Amino acid sequence: MIKKLIPQKSVRSIYEIDVLALWNSGIRGIITDLDNTLVGAKRPDATPELLDWLKRLKAIGFQVVIVSNNNRVRVSRFSDPLSIPYIFRAKKPGNSAFRRAMEMMSLPPGQTVMIGDQMLTDVLGGNRLGLFTILVSPIELRDEGFFTKVNRRIEKVALSWMKRKGWMEWEDTRQ
């Protein structure tokens, strides 16, 4: 179970992801978390840099679905102006939202990547279904909800344990 928390890749931000390499490896769909992955948890809209990144994804040919544990109001206010499909109250790391997102894109797990900032929700959920998983450092840690703060503490312990076991095959960017 603990090995399901290990992402295939870890980066400081979405902007460090080599999206052309993903495309060339056969990835065609991106499932991404919203809060602290694309923007800060309290930011209502996309930054200019994020808009450029999303345009680049579209130009390459990627499909994108936002999968968030947050509520409909938060996710729709962010996603609707960008015309990005979304799933709210996803109950990650449960399988159903990930499966729905892949169905929305008509893609199998082998052609889908999950990008997120939490090991216990995004990485675990993606790995359980065989998605390529990318862990990003959270954009900001203040203003996070109670359960996210608990998850962060568990992640810190898990990361320390993985380091001691020599299981971390990816660079730890979360320090």
Order of alpha helices (4+ residues) and beta strands (2+ residues): beta-alpha-beta-alpha-beta-alpha-beta-alpha-beta-alpha-beta-alpha
